[in-house]
Structures are given as structure tokens and as C-alpha cells.
Amino acid sequence: MSDKEGRYDAGVFDLDGTLLDTLSDLTCSANAAAVKYGFAERSREEIRSFVGNGLRRLIQQMIPEGESDPDFENVYNSFKEHYAIHCMDETEPYPGIMALLDWLKKEGYKTAIVSNKPDFAVKKLKDVYFGELADAAIGDREGYNRKPAPDSVYQALEEIKVDRDRAVYVGDSDVDIMTAKNAGMDCIAVSWGFRSREFLIEHGADPSRIAANVRELRRILED
């Protein structure tokens, strides 16, 4: 337990749809890979509904037959190659995120990023966009169960040396709500990302702890 005033000492943040608006680059790379192997492009809104469970799951939903299609691995590998090059073409932090992280840092909070993106990509995006404003960044790796399992959250809390009862999990999807529950942590859901407020409530979010913008998120953190 910390002597720091307030309810929390740390925030553990999802990445896509919470800190970074990655939808345009994900849509571009997914469609480039699909078209290369003769599959139809998907709309931005379709891609929005597909993200949250990792890149492999995104491509599974892009292709009608999923992993059973003989070209699945080709599409998936092509997507990863394209996205590795183009993952920062249009990606940017959501409005107010940089100011929020700066405020958290100055107030003495620890911050961590936990994502189902590959670990190398999460660390790269953290370094490029957030630098020292984020104290840890963890993505999908072999030997760890991805979200909604709590494995990566527990590792992040260990790295930043904060107990889970002094940390809050912040994310934009049903996967994030379940991740917080499985980790035994408080949760704040945000509705500016890939899921609507109505969807978040349907999947267990506390209506009083859903932030429509960064100003509301800061207010909830300060309560």
C-alpha cells in the first residue's frame, strides 16, 4: 500500500482504441493482405468490430472460412509484413491522451500499457508515441495467455511495483472489461475507441465508470 493520496497509484491501459487510434492503419493493412489473395475488402466499421483479440483473430474474421482457408497463413503473414511497415502512417494518440499521461506522471502515478498486439509492436509504439510517459509496455508473447487472461496485467504490475488493489485498468472493449475482472481490478471503460457505450454496458461495464472523453476519464480517476 502506498502513502500516496487518492484511490489509485497506477493506471494500466489498453493500447488500440484506448490510447492510440490505430483503426486506419489496421484497416489499410488488413485489406491490402486480403485483396492480395483474392478476398474482399472490409469496411472500416467491420474492422473496428474485429479488433480486440489480437492480430491473428482480426484476420480470422476477415476471411469467411477463417483458419480453415488454405490461404489463411499467407494472408496473416502478408498482413503482419504490411502492418510492420505502415503501423504509424495515420496512427495517433486520441485527443487529450498526451496531456492525461503527462498529468499522471506529474501527479506521481505509474502507467503501464497492456495489449494483445505482438510484444515487439507494443514496445515500438510505446517508445515512439509515449516515451517515458509510460513506465511499462507488454504485448502478446509466447508462454503467456493473452487478454482477457490476466497474465500480462500481472507482469505489468510487477514491473511498475504496484499492487492490483491500488491500480485501475482502462480499456475500450469487452475484452478489457473481462481482463479487469479476471485480474481482480477496478475498471474504467472508454467509449471513444472501438466499442460504443451501449456495447460496453451490455458487456458488464459500470455505467458510472464509462468515459466518453479524456476529461471524463480524469474526473473518474480523481473521484
BALOBA-1460 file (C-alpha; in Angstrom, 3 decimals):
// residues 223
<rec num="1" residu="m" x="0.000" y="0.000" z="0.000"/>
<rec num="2" residu="s" x="1.256" y="3.443" z="-0.880"/>
<rec num="3" residu="d" x="1.162" y="6.657" z="1.154"/>
<rec num="4" residu="k" x="0.053" y="8.493" z="-1.990"/>
<rec num="5" residu="e" x="-3.290" y="10.249" z="-1.594"/>
<rec num="6" residu="g" x="-6.179" y="9.121" z="-3.739"/>
<rec num="7" residu="r" x="-7.761" y="5.872" z="-4.773"/>
<rec num="8" residu="y" x="-5.058" y="4.636" z="-7.151"/>
<rec num="9" residu="d" x="-1.310" y="4.652" z="-7.609"/>
<rec num="10" residu="a" x="-1.307" y="3.349" z="-11.189"/>
<rec num="11" residu="g" x="-3.258" y="3.027" z="-14.397"/>
<rec num="12" residu="v" x="-2.942" y="0.005" z="-16.683"/>
<rec num="13" residu="f" x="-4.080" y="0.999" z="-20.165"/>
<rec num="14" residu="d" x="-5.141" y="-0.933" z="-23.222"/>
<rec num="15" residu="l" x="-3.460" y="0.410" z="-26.379"/>
<rec num="16" residu="d" x="-5.630" y="0.209" z="-29.528"/>
<rec num="17" residu="g" x="-8.863" y="2.112" z="-29.089"/>
<rec num="18" residu="t" x="-7.827" y="3.490" z="-25.709"/>
<rec num="19" residu="l" x="-4.529" y="5.357" z="-26.069"/>
<rec num="20" residu="l" x="-3.955" y="5.141" z="-29.822"/>
<rec num="21" residu="d" x="-6.354" y="5.446" z="-32.739"/>
<rec num="22" residu="t" x="-4.924" y="2.651" z="-34.889"/>
<rec num="23" residu="l" x="-8.035" y="1.858" z="-36.921"/>
<rec num="24" residu="s" x="-6.989" y="3.450" z="-40.214"/>
<rec num="25" residu="d" x="-3.657" y="1.638" z="-40.357"/>
<rec num="26" residu="l" x="-5.177" y="-1.683" z="-39.286"/>
<rec num="27" residu="t" x="-7.872" y="-1.332" z="-41.959"/>
<rec num="28" residu="c" x="-5.359" y="-0.487" z="-44.664"/>
<rec num="29" residu="s" x="-3.026" y="-3.385" z="-43.854"/>
<rec num="30" residu="a" x="-5.792" y="-5.942" z="-43.394"/>
<rec num="31" residu="n" x="-7.409" y="-5.027" z="-46.706"/>
<rec num="32" residu="a" x="-4.082" y="-4.971" z="-48.543"/>
<rec num="33" residu="a" x="-3.403" y="-8.525" z="-47.377"/>
<rec num="34" residu="a" x="-6.914" y="-9.744" z="-48.132"/>
<rec num="35" residu="v" x="-7.004" y="-8.324" z="-51.669"/>
<rec num="36" residu="k" x="-3.580" y="-9.784" z="-52.437"/>
<rec num="37" residu="y" x="-5.057" y="-13.264" z="-52.021"/>
<rec num="38" residu="g" x="-8.413" y="-12.607" z="-53.683"/>
<rec num="39" residu="f" x="-10.596" y="-11.788" z="-50.694"/>
<rec num="40" residu="a" x="-12.973" y="-8.847" z="-50.474"/>
<rec num="41" residu="e" x="-12.055" y="-5.670" z="-48.671"/>
<rec num="42" residu="r" x="-13.825" y="-4.990" z="-45.387"/>
<rec num="43" residu="s" x="-15.188" y="-1.635" z="-44.272"/>
<rec num="44" residu="r" x="-13.622" y="0.454" z="-41.547"/>
<rec num="45" residu="e" x="-16.593" y="-0.333" z="-39.294"/>
<rec num="46" residu="e" x="-16.209" y="-4.064" z="-39.904"/>
<rec num="47" residu="i" x="-12.537" y="-3.878" z="-38.974"/>
<rec num="48" residu="r" x="-13.494" y="-1.885" z="-35.865"/>
<rec num="49" residu="s" x="-15.712" y="-4.769" z="-34.760"/>
<rec num="50" residu="f" x="-12.958" y="-7.335" z="-35.434"/>
<rec num="51" residu="v" x="-10.176" y="-5.834" z="-33.303"/>
<rec num="52" residu="g" x="-9.508" y="-6.514" z="-29.627"/>
<rec num="53" residu="n" x="-8.388" y="-10.136" z="-29.542"/>
<rec num="54" residu="g" x="-5.061" y="-9.856" z="-31.324"/>
<rec num="55" residu="l" x="-3.994" y="-9.589" z="-34.945"/>
<rec num="56" residu="r" x="-4.487" y="-13.260" z="-35.766"/>
<rec num="57" residu="r" x="-8.095" y="-13.091" z="-34.633"/>
<rec num="58" residu="l" x="-8.569" y="-9.990" z="-36.804"/>
<rec num="59" residu="i" x="-7.560" y="-11.927" z="-39.920"/>
<rec num="60" residu="q" x="-9.656" y="-14.936" z="-38.881"/>
<rec num="61" residu="q" x="-12.702" y="-12.696" z="-39.041"/>
<rec num="62" residu="m" x="-11.592" y="-11.053" z="-42.296"/>
<rec num="63" residu="i" x="-11.673" y="-14.372" z="-44.168"/>
<rec num="64" residu="p" x="-15.031" y="-16.189" z="-44.489"/>
<rec num="65" residu="e" x="-13.551" y="-19.626" z="-43.674"/>
<rec num="66" residu="g" x="-11.077" y="-18.327" z="-41.089"/>
<rec num="67" residu="e" x="-8.097" y="-20.550" z="-40.341"/>
<rec num="68" residu="s" x="-9.575" y="-23.405" z="-42.349"/>
<rec num="69" residu="d" x="-8.964" y="-21.467" z="-45.567"/>
<rec num="70" residu="p" x="-5.741" y="-22.707" z="-47.233"/>
<rec num="71" residu="d" x="-4.603" y="-19.118" z="-47.751"/>
<rec num="72" residu="f" x="-5.133" y="-18.052" z="-44.152"/>
<rec num="73" residu="e" x="-1.459" y="-18.150" z="-43.138"/>
<rec num="74" residu="n" x="-0.466" y="-16.325" z="-46.327"/>
<rec num="75" residu="v" x="-2.953" y="-13.530" z="-45.620"/>
<rec num="76" residu="y" x="-1.917" y="-13.337" z="-41.962"/>
<rec num="77" residu="n" x="1.790" y="-13.156" z="-42.780"/>
<rec num="78" residu="s" x="1.181" y="-10.588" z="-45.527"/>
<rec num="79" residu="f" x="-0.843" y="-8.502" z="-43.095"/>
<rec num="80" residu="k" x="1.939" y="-8.591" z="-40.486"/>
<rec num="81" residu="e" x="4.553" y="-7.596" z="-43.066"/>
<rec num="82" residu="h" x="2.431" y="-4.695" z="-44.345"/>
<rec num="83" residu="y" x="1.471" y="-3.522" z="-40.871"/>
<rec num="84" residu="a" x="5.079" y="-3.608" z="-39.641"/>
<rec num="85" residu="i" x="5.890" y="-1.005" z="-42.303"/>
<rec num="86" residu="h" x="2.684" y="1.038" z="-42.169"/>
<rec num="87" residu="c" x="1.611" y="0.824" z="-38.495"/>
<rec num="88" residu="m" x="2.357" y="4.516" z="-37.929"/>
<rec num="89" residu="d" x="1.118" y="6.057" z="-41.188"/>
<rec num="90" residu="e" x="-2.056" y="7.503" z="-39.682"/>
<rec num="91" residu="t" x="-1.978" y="6.211" z="-36.100"/>
<rec num="92" residu="e" x="-2.003" y="8.888" z="-33.415"/>
<rec num="93" residu="p" x="-2.980" y="9.320" z="-29.772"/>
<rec num="94" residu="y" x="-6.601" y="10.168" z="-29.118"/>
<rec num="95" residu="p" x="-7.285" y="13.827" z="-28.257"/>
<rec num="96" residu="g" x="-6.113" y="14.682" z="-24.759"/>
<rec num="97" residu="i" x="-4.215" y="11.432" z="-24.142"/>
<rec num="98" residu="m" x="-0.755" y="13.002" z="-24.096"/>
<rec num="99" residu="a" x="-1.892" y="15.665" z="-21.631"/>
<rec num="100" residu="l" x="-3.503" y="12.980" z="-19.453"/>
<rec num="101" residu="l" x="-0.344" y="10.868" z="-19.334"/>
<rec num="102" residu="d" x="1.720" y="13.957" z="-18.578"/>
<rec num="103" residu="w" x="-0.635" y="14.835" z="-15.723"/>
<rec num="104" residu="l" x="-0.487" y="11.288" z="-14.341"/>
<rec num="105" residu="k" x="3.303" y="11.385" z="-14.424"/>
<rec num="106" residu="k" x="3.466" y="14.728" z="-12.624"/>
<rec num="107" residu="e" x="0.968" y="13.535" z="-10.008"/>
<rec num="108" residu="g" x="3.147" y="10.508" z="-9.249"/>
<rec num="109" residu="y" x="1.067" y="7.801" z="-10.874"/>
<rec num="110" residu="k" x="2.696" y="4.825" z="-12.559"/>
<rec num="111" residu="t" x="1.373" y="3.876" z="-16.004"/>
<rec num="112" residu="a" x="1.559" y="0.650" z="-17.986"/>
<rec num="113" residu="i" x="0.310" y="-0.462" z="-21.399"/>
<rec num="114" residu="v" x="-1.042" y="-3.989" z="-21.891"/>
<rec num="115" residu="s" x="-2.149" y="-5.079" z="-25.372"/>
<rec num="116" residu="n" x="-2.926" y="-8.184" z="-27.412"/>
<rec num="117" residu="k" x="-0.704" y="-6.799" z="-30.178"/>
<rec num="118" residu="p" x="2.653" y="-8.588" z="-30.577"/>
<rec num="119" residu="d" x="5.056" y="-7.534" z="-27.839"/>
<rec num="120" residu="f" x="7.620" y="-6.021" z="-30.224"/>
<rec num="121" residu="a" x="4.960" y="-3.785" z="-31.783"/>
<rec num="122" residu="v" x="3.619" y="-2.644" z="-28.414"/>
<rec num="123" residu="k" x="7.082" y="-1.675" z="-27.222"/>
<rec num="124" residu="k" x="7.806" y="0.122" z="-30.509"/>
<rec num="125" residu="l" x="4.583" y="2.124" z="-30.371"/>
<rec num="126" residu="k" x="5.158" y="2.936" z="-26.715"/>
<rec num="127" residu="d" x="8.649" y="4.277" z="-27.434"/>
<rec num="128" residu="v" x="7.556" y="6.300" z="-30.467"/>
<rec num="129" residu="y" x="4.392" y="7.847" z="-29.061"/>
<rec num="130" residu="f" x="4.716" y="7.891" z="-25.289"/>
<rec num="131" residu="g" x="8.369" y="7.509" z="-24.323"/>
<rec num="132" residu="e" x="8.884" y="7.968" z="-20.587"/>
<rec num="133" residu="l" x="5.219" y="8.812" z="-20.032"/>
<rec num="134" residu="a" x="4.574" y="5.048" z="-19.873"/>
<rec num="135" residu="d" x="6.552" y="3.015" z="-17.350"/>
<rec num="136" residu="a" x="5.939" y="-0.413" z="-18.900"/>
<rec num="137" residu="a" x="4.555" y="-1.868" z="-22.127"/>
<rec num="138" residu="i" x="3.647" y="-5.506" z="-22.624"/>
<rec num="139" residu="g" x="2.147" y="-7.288" z="-25.612"/>
<rec num="140" residu="d" x="1.384" y="-10.809" z="-26.739"/>
<rec num="141" residu="r" x="4.275" y="-13.248" z="-26.259"/>
<rec num="142" residu="e" x="4.808" y="-16.995" z="-26.272"/>
<rec num="143" residu="g" x="4.285" y="-18.574" z="-22.892"/>
<rec num="144" residu="y" x="1.684" y="-16.043" z="-21.757"/>
<rec num="145" residu="n" x="-2.070" y="-16.159" z="-22.214"/>
<rec num="146" residu="r" x="-3.375" y="-13.048" z="-23.980"/>
<rec num="147" residu="k" x="-6.148" y="-10.875" z="-22.620"/>
<rec num="148" residu="p" x="-8.710" y="-11.448" z="-21.182"/>
<rec num="149" residu="a" x="-6.379" y="-13.677" z="-19.178"/>
<rec num="150" residu="p" x="-4.655" y="-11.537" z="-16.521"/>
<rec num="151" residu="d" x="-1.089" y="-12.761" z="-17.181"/>
<rec num="152" residu="s" x="0.224" y="-9.626" z="-18.892"/>
<rec num="153" residu="v" x="-1.533" y="-7.326" z="-16.432"/>
<rec num="154" residu="y" x="0.119" y="-9.093" z="-13.519"/>
<rec num="155" residu="q" x="3.519" y="-8.788" z="-15.213"/>
<rec num="156" residu="a" x="2.941" y="-5.077" z="-15.817"/>
<rec num="157" residu="l" x="2.008" y="-4.509" z="-12.168"/>
<rec num="158" residu="e" x="5.119" y="-6.393" z="-11.107"/>
<rec num="159" residu="e" x="7.295" y="-4.227" z="-13.361"/>
<rec num="160" residu="i" x="5.863" y="-0.976" z="-12.033"/>
<rec num="161" residu="k" x="5.768" y="-2.338" z="-8.465"/>
<rec num="162" residu="v" x="2.137" y="-1.513" z="-7.698"/>
<rec num="163" residu="d" x="-0.394" y="-3.829" z="-6.034"/>
<rec num="164" residu="r" x="-3.524" y="-4.564" z="-8.043"/>
<rec num="165" residu="d" x="-5.771" y="-3.057" z="-5.348"/>
<rec num="166" residu="r" x="-4.001" y="0.277" z="-5.930"/>
<rec num="167" residu="a" x="-4.290" y="0.145" z="-9.724"/>
<rec num="168" residu="v" x="-7.126" y="0.620" z="-12.202"/>
<rec num="169" residu="y" x="-7.488" y="-0.958" z="-15.630"/>
<rec num="170" residu="v" x="-8.608" y="1.298" z="-18.502"/>
<rec num="171" residu="g" x="-9.828" y="-0.095" z="-21.830"/>
<rec num="172" residu="d" x="-12.386" y="0.209" z="-24.606"/>
<rec num="173" residu="s" x="-13.770" y="-3.282" z="-25.183"/>
<rec num="174" residu="d" x="-15.499" y="-6.322" z="-23.725"/>
<rec num="175" residu="v" x="-12.086" y="-7.997" z="-23.682"/>
<rec num="176" residu="d" x="-10.805" y="-5.217" z="-21.433"/>
<rec num="177" residu="i" x="-13.783" y="-5.470" z="-19.084"/>
<rec num="178" residu="m" x="-13.144" y="-9.197" z="-18.718"/>
<rec num="179" residu="t" x="-9.415" y="-8.627" z="-18.305"/>
<rec num="180" residu="a" x="-10.002" y="-6.299" z="-15.363"/>
<rec num="181" residu="k" x="-12.448" y="-8.760" z="-13.819"/>
<rec num="182" residu="n" x="-10.045" y="-11.677" z="-14.232"/>
<rec num="183" residu="a" x="-7.215" y="-9.619" z="-12.741"/>
<rec num="184" residu="g" x="-9.347" y="-8.615" z="-9.759"/>
<rec num="185" residu="m" x="-9.016" y="-4.907" z="-10.569"/>
<rec num="186" residu="d" x="-11.260" y="-1.881" z="-10.809"/>
<rec num="187" residu="c" x="-12.140" y="-0.962" z="-14.391"/>
<rec num="188" residu="i" x="-12.824" y="2.245" z="-16.270"/>
<rec num="189" residu="a" x="-14.227" y="1.751" z="-19.774"/>
<rec num="190" residu="v" x="-13.815" y="4.364" z="-22.505"/>
<rec num="191" residu="s" x="-16.336" y="4.810" z="-25.308"/>
<rec num="192" residu="w" x="-14.186" y="6.854" z="-27.712"/>
<rec num="193" residu="g" x="-12.479" y="3.752" z="-29.111"/>
<rec num="194" residu="f" x="-13.702" y="0.636" z="-30.901"/>
<rec num="195" residu="r" x="-16.897" y="-0.064" z="-28.898"/>
<rec num="196" residu="s" x="-19.937" y="2.071" z="-28.056"/>
<rec num="197" residu="r" x="-21.188" y="2.974" z="-24.596"/>
<rec num="198" residu="e" x="-24.222" y="0.708" z="-25.134"/>
<rec num="199" residu="f" x="-21.987" y="-2.221" z="-26.097"/>
<rec num="200" residu="l" x="-19.778" y="-1.687" z="-23.040"/>
<rec num="201" residu="i" x="-22.765" y="-1.630" z="-20.681"/>
<rec num="202" residu="e" x="-24.159" y="-4.807" z="-22.299"/>
<rec num="203" residu="h" x="-20.824" y="-6.485" z="-21.581"/>
<rec num="204" residu="g" x="-20.611" y="-5.566" z="-17.934"/>
<rec num="205" residu="a" x="-19.194" y="-2.055" z="-17.709"/>
<rec num="206" residu="d" x="-20.366" y="0.102" z="-14.813"/>
<rec num="207" residu="p" x="-22.336" y="2.945" z="-16.478"/>
<rec num="208" residu="s" x="-20.953" y="5.412" z="-13.933"/>
<rec num="209" residu="r" x="-17.385" y="4.450" z="-14.884"/>
<rec num="210" residu="i" x="-17.549" y="4.872" z="-18.666"/>
<rec num="211" residu="a" x="-15.630" y="7.877" z="-20.022"/>
<rec num="212" residu="a" x="-16.705" y="9.479" z="-23.292"/>
<rec num="213" residu="n" x="-13.584" y="11.659" z="-23.410"/>
<rec num="214" residu="v" x="-10.317" y="12.202" z="-21.584"/>
<rec num="215" residu="r" x="-11.786" y="14.914" z="-19.364"/>
<rec num="216" residu="e" x="-14.343" y="12.411" z="-18.039"/>
<rec num="217" residu="l" x="-11.620" y="9.800" z="-17.580"/>
<rec num="218" residu="r" x="-9.578" y="12.187" z="-15.466"/>
<rec num="219" residu="r" x="-12.641" y="13.006" z="-13.357"/>
<rec num="220" residu="i" x="-13.262" y="9.314" z="-12.677"/>
<rec num="221" residu="l" x="-9.602" y="8.816" z="-11.778"/>
<rec num="222" residu="e" x="-9.774" y="11.701" z="-9.324"/>
<rec num="223" residu="d" x="-13.008" y="10.563" z="-7.617"/>
